[in-house]
Amino acid sequence: MISILYRDDSLLIVDKPAGILTHRTQLAPDSDVAMTRARDAIGAWVWPLHRLDRGTSGALAFGLSEQAARTWQEQLDAGSIVKVYLALVRGVAPDAIELDYPVPKSEAGPRVPARTAFRRLWAGDHCSLVEARPETGRFHQIRRHLSHLRHPIAGDSNYGTGWFNRKIRQSTPLTRLGLHCSSLAFPLPGGPRRVVAPLASDFAQALIALGAPDALVAAASNGTLAR
């Protein structure tokens, strides 16, 4: 099963749980993927507009036809769809910073321009909760950018820090990548629409275990932290 956050004639947004891929790949031909769950939930074919890593939870968008997918993909590429992520990171992150640092567009591709805006929402003991707004869509962009800033995401085995990952695993319920796609905002004829994905329970409980205020965790869960 998968929770539907939004649906109209051309667009479907679901709440992807951590632990499953967005779609099958040659290297990971999993049978249980978000794309299949979304298709089964509505009884129709779907076309992914972007990708969330296996360990990432949150809002994931699909087009409901090939033409709709192309149209929405153009909106994504143009920056008309605003994606907001929450990340649990090592150390005290900057209050706010915009990073323009090239990363690969695809796994084996060349480096291309990539931009992400970050702001710190809360800082605890050797950790921070950060909001990330990627302006481009590159391979592991948020993970690579936070690692470049020396504030890697909790549970990141590729770009993270061993001692910090162990600390989070041992002291909180979070045993996967500490990254959540909190919301998607997209244009509609009647005005922009923002869809929020509730913060996954393991992420929320990790923040509580690390000492984050209940009000902040609640705001992170219902999407009211976003500006």
C-alpha positions in Angstrom: 0.0 0.0 0.0 1.0 3.6 -0.5 -0.8 6.8 0.8 -2.1 9.2 -1.9 -1.5 12.8 -1.0 -2.9 14.5 -4.1 -4.5 13.4 -7.4 -6.0 15.3 -10.4 -6.3 14.4 -14.1 -2.6 14.7 -14.8 -0.7 14.5 -11.6 -0.4 12.0 -8.7 1.6 12.6 -5.5 2.1 9.8 -3.0 3.9 9.5 0.3 6.8 7.1 -0.4 7.9 5.2 2.7 11.6 4.7 3.3 13.0 1.3 2.3 11.7 1.0 -1.3 13.0 2.4 -4.6 11.1 4.9 -6.8 11.2 2.4 -9.7 13.1 -0.7 -10.8 16.5 -0.4 -12.3 18.9 -2.9 -14.0 21.1 -2.9 -10.9 18.1 -3.2 -8.5 15.2 -5.1 -10.1 13.1 -4.9 -7.0 9.5 -6.0 -7.5 8.2 -3.8 -4.7 8.8 -0.2 -5.7 6.9 3.0 -5.3 5.9 3.2 -9.0 4.2 -0.2 -8.8 2.4 0.7 -5.5 1.2 4.0 -7.0 -0.1 2.2 -10.1 -1.9 -0.4 -8.1 -3.4 2.2 -5.8 -5.2 4.0 -8.6 -5.5 1.2 -11.1 -3.7 3.1 -13.9 -0.2 3.5 -15.3 2.0 6.2 -13.9 5.2 7.9 -15.0 7.7 9.1 -12.4 8.6 12.8 -12.5 11.6 12.7 -10.1 13.3 10.2 -7.9 13.7 9.6 -4.1 16.5 7.3 -2.9 15.5 4.1 -1.2 16.3 5.5 2.2 14.4 8.7 1.6 10.7 9.2 2.6 8.1 11.7 1.5 6.3 13.3 -1.4 6.9 11.6 -4.8 5.2 12.8 -8.0 4.0 10.9 -11.0 2.4 12.0 -14.3 -0.8 10.2 -15.2 0.0 10.0 -19.0 3.1 10.3 -21.1 2.2 13.8 -22.2 1.4 14.9 -18.7 4.7 13.5 -17.5 6.5 15.5 -20.2 4.7 18.7 -19.3 5.3 18.3 -15.6 8.9 17.4 -16.2 9.4 20.6 -18.1 7.9 22.5 -15.1 10.4 20.7 -12.8 13.3 21.5 -15.1 12.2 25.1 -15.2 12.0 25.4 -11.4 8.3 26.0 -11.4 7.8 23.1 -8.9 9.3 23.8 -5.5 10.6 20.8 -3.6 11.3 21.1 0.1 13.3 18.5 2.1 14.1 18.0 5.7 17.5 16.5 6.6 19.1 15.5 9.9 22.8 16.3 9.6 26.0 16.2 11.5 27.2 19.3 13.4 25.7 22.8 13.7 24.8 23.8 10.1 24.8 27.4 9.0 21.8 29.6 9.7 21.2 29.9 6.0 23.4 29.3 2.9 22.9 28.9 -0.9 25.3 26.5 -2.4 26.2 26.5 -6.1 28.5 23.4 -6.6 28.5 21.1 -9.6 27.5 17.4 -9.2 26.8 14.7 -11.7 23.3 14.8 -13.3 23.2 11.0 -13.4 25.2 8.3 -11.6 27.9 8.0 -14.2 27.5 11.4 -15.9 29.7 14.5 -15.9 29.4 17.2 -13.3 26.9 20.0 -14.1 25.8 23.1 -12.3 23.7 22.4 -9.2 22.1 24.8 -6.6 20.5 24.2 -3.3 19.3 26.6 -0.6 19.7 25.5 3.0 18.5 26.9 6.3 19.0 25.5 9.8 15.7 24.8 11.7 17.2 23.5 14.9 20.5 22.5 16.4 21.1 19.8 19.1 24.1 17.9 20.3 26.4 17.5 17.3 23.4 17.5 15.0 21.0 19.9 13.1 17.7 19.7 11.4 18.0 21.4 8.0 15.6 22.5 5.4 16.9 22.0 1.8 15.4 23.5 -1.3 17.1 22.1 -4.4 16.8 24.5 -7.4 18.1 21.8 -9.8 17.6 18.0 -9.9 21.0 16.2 -9.9 22.1 12.7 -8.7 22.2 12.7 -4.9 22.3 16.5 -5.0 21.2 17.3 -1.5 23.4 14.5 0.0 26.5 15.6 -2.0 25.9 19.3 -1.2 25.5 18.7 2.5 28.6 16.5 2.5 30.5 19.3 0.7 29.4 21.7 3.5 30.8 19.2 6.0 27.3 18.5 7.4 26.5 15.1 5.9 23.1 13.5 6.4 22.6 10.9 9.2 22.7 7.4 7.9 24.4 8.3 4.6 26.7 5.4 3.8 28.1 7.0 0.7 28.8 10.6 1.8 28.4 10.4 5.6 30.5 9.9 8.7 30.8 6.6 10.5 30.8 7.8 14.1 27.8 10.0 13.5 25.8 7.3 11.7 26.5 4.9 14.6 25.5 7.6 17.1 22.1 8.1 15.4 21.5 4.4 15.0 22.3 3.7 18.7 20.5 6.6 20.2 17.4 7.0 18.0 14.9 4.8 16.0 16.3 6.2 12.7 18.2 3.4 11.0 18.1 4.8 7.4 18.9 7.9 5.6 17.8 11.0 7.5 16.1 12.7 4.5 12.5 13.4 3.9 10.7 15.2 1.0 8.4 17.4 3.1 6.4 19.1 0.4 5.9 19.8 -3.3 4.4 23.1 -4.5 3.2 23.3 -8.1 1.3 25.7 -10.4 -2.3 25.1 -11.2 -4.7 27.3 -13.3 -6.5 28.5 -10.1 -3.2 29.2 -8.3 -0.3 27.3 -6.7 -1.0 24.2 -4.7 1.3 22.9 -2.0 1.2 19.2 -0.9 2.7 18.1 2.4 4.0 14.7 3.3 3.8 14.0 7.0 7.2 13.4 8.7 7.8 9.6 8.9 7.5 8.3 12.5 11.1 7.1 12.7 12.3 10.5 11.7 10.0 12.3 14.1 10.9 10.0 17.0 14.6 10.5 16.3 14.2 14.2 16.6 12.5 13.8 19.9 15.2 11.4 21.1 17.8 14.0 20.2 16.1 16.7 22.2 14.2 18.7 19.5 11.2 20.6 20.9 7.8 18.9 20.5 6.5 22.0 18.7 9.2 21.9 16.1 8.6 18.2 15.5 4.9 18.8 15.1 5.5 21.7 12.7 8.0 19.5 10.7 5.3 16.8 10.6 2.5 19.1 9.2 4.7 21.2 6.9 4.3 24.5 8.7 8.0 25.0 9.0 8.3 25.9 5.4 8.2 29.6 4.4 
